[in-house]
């Protein structure tokens, strides 16, 4: 009786908090009470989520209490994620600064008032920089503001994949799944750059875990937990929304199927009722600011658009999908090949497939095993994601094989590759009778472990995360860090070459200076004698450098690892001249 009273009171509070946050966001047109609305909703989600997950954690404690691999995986992921976090990649620019750092500061300052809205291009909810604000209070205008939480999210992602693999596979396979994810270059890249993207990987891992709980237990609480988390995840990046939508439809289908089979009819009926309700609670007041074209991110759905539609246009053509089916087919094939041999690219410029040759081999074996498995619906669900994600996140969009949309591929690939390793090991068990055969088998496993760990090593050794950054990017970054170290100034002028003037006028460079130097107004002026690798910093424009007026700061006179471009000519470096009065 007491337990029922506590449960009833808790869900009553959750429902009232959600309705209160929704009503407040509706009437608060100038967003004066945005933080009250946010915390009413967030507390409702946090309390209900904690209550639902608590029972699952208790069941896991016995299984993981004596697991010695778990702390090893944690320490390895900790070392990999936090190594060279500030300096690699050295250039901090574009989405990582805007979505993680700059938006967080703007939310704290109040220049962004609708925290239930969306960021640039409506591709992600502002909940991400909102949750980053505590880190901005700690680290201020530093790369650590968004790179520390990014690294934390990547570690959590690895641990969740380990937990999930232990549940659906076994302890040995969980180890392989975690090691594969730790060494995936794309995971390593986004684990130190973009909080928006790496969060999609973690959310996907958790969604699959909660789907597994639903498949295993088939309880009302599992529908509640899944619906709540799906709604919460729908407020993040567009790349995870496809996982959200597919998972929601899968949950509805499972509930309907079990209902038709007359299995736990009462549980299924209640589950199907509470699934959309808990989804709405998880989605929160963002519902008021999310028309269908934003929720489904239709600006990228090129296969559905009219042939003459401009970029960003959300007007659809019902016939254009049929007209473009050949292009869609070609794009889908290219997207599927991104697992094995088609290069991916966009933010991470390594121009390689998602998986290395050996990992892709195990991925294929795991995918085939999942497709033909009996009585293991979670395996087929992984296969479903493996086939649908290339279509929804790549082929049907305006950017095929763009890596920032492929984050949900990462946990799915790691789990299926681990399943492939498990299949190979089980099939070779019967050949392990002799000592020499057993030695060969263990030697192969050791080789595989070294191979996977070397992927992480080469990610650092090759400096692949820095590829695509120009000498101008490095010049700007060194200038930013130098100016940050000087006494604060209200106004500064950058005297630069004609070519650099165009570069420094780009929006992402303006955002870089806005983030790192928030209280300084930066002006620019062309000073023709300036070389391409030079920049003069003065108090004001219209004053040209005189001999002895500036102090020279040299950078990259020798090509140092991680903090200098790999193609920099010897002794060329970067020269930043600072007016003496600024020092």
Number of C-alpha atoms within 10 A of each C-alpha: 6 7 8 9 9 11 14 12 12 16 15 13 16 22 19 15 21 27 18 17 24 22 14 19 27 14 10 13 11 10 19 13 15 19 16 15 26 23 15 22 25 21 15 24 25 15 15 24 17 12 16 17 15 11 11 12 11 10 10 12 11 10 11 14 9 9 12 9 14 19 11 12 18 16 12 15 26 17 11 21 25 17 14 14 18 17 13 20 21 21 23 21 21 16 19 22 27 23 22 28 29 23 23 30 24 17 18 16 10 13 10 16 17 19 22 25 19 21 20 12 10 17 20 26 25 28 20 22 28 19 13 24 22 14 20 22 13 11 14 16 22 19 25 19 24 29 26 22 20 27 27 17 22 28 25 19 29 26 23 20 27 31 24 22 25 18 16 17 18 16 18 15 23 27 20 23 30 27 22 28 29 28 23 22 26 27 24 23 21 27 28 31 28 25 29 28 27 28 26 28 26 24 27 28 27 23 22 23 21 22 22 21 20 21 17 13 10 20 18 20 21 24 30 25 27 31 30 27 23 31 26 23 25 25 26 24 27 25 27 29 26 22 25 23 15 15 22 21 12 14 22 18 13 17 26 17 13 16 17 11 10 11 13 14 15 12 18 24 15 16 24 21 15 19 25 20 17 24 23 19 27 29 25 27 26 24 17 13 15 17 11 10 14 17 18 17 22 18 23 21 21 26 23 22 23 18 13 7 14 12 11 14 16 20 13 19 15 11 12 15 18 13 14 16 13 11 15 20 14 11 21 24 15 21 27 20 17 23 27 20 16 17 20 25 19 15 19 20 16 20 14 18 21 27 24 17 13 13 25 21 17 22 25 18 20 26 25 17 19 22 16 11 13 10 8 14 15 19 24 19 19 21 20 16 21 19 15 18 25 27 22 19 31 27 27 24 23 16 17 21 28 20 25 22 23 24 26 28 23 24 29 26 29 31 30 28 28 30 30 25 24 22 16 14 14 11 10 13 11 8 11 14 9 8 9 10 13 15 12 12 17 13 12 12 14 12 12 16 14 11 17 21 16 14 18 20 14 13 18 22 12 14 17 19 25 22 16 14 17 14 18 17 19 22 23 25 21 23 24 16 13 13 21 16 9 11 8 13 15 11 14 18 18 23 28 24 21 16 13 21 16 11 16 20 12 10 10 16 18 15 18 23 22 18 24 21 19 15 13 15 13 19 17 18 18 17 19 12 11 15 15 17 18 22 23 23 25 25 19 16 16 12 12 12 16 8 6 8 13 19 17 14 13 14 20 21 15 13 18 12 15 20 19 23 23 17 9 17 12 10 11 14 20 25 21 21 21 24 18 14 10 16 12
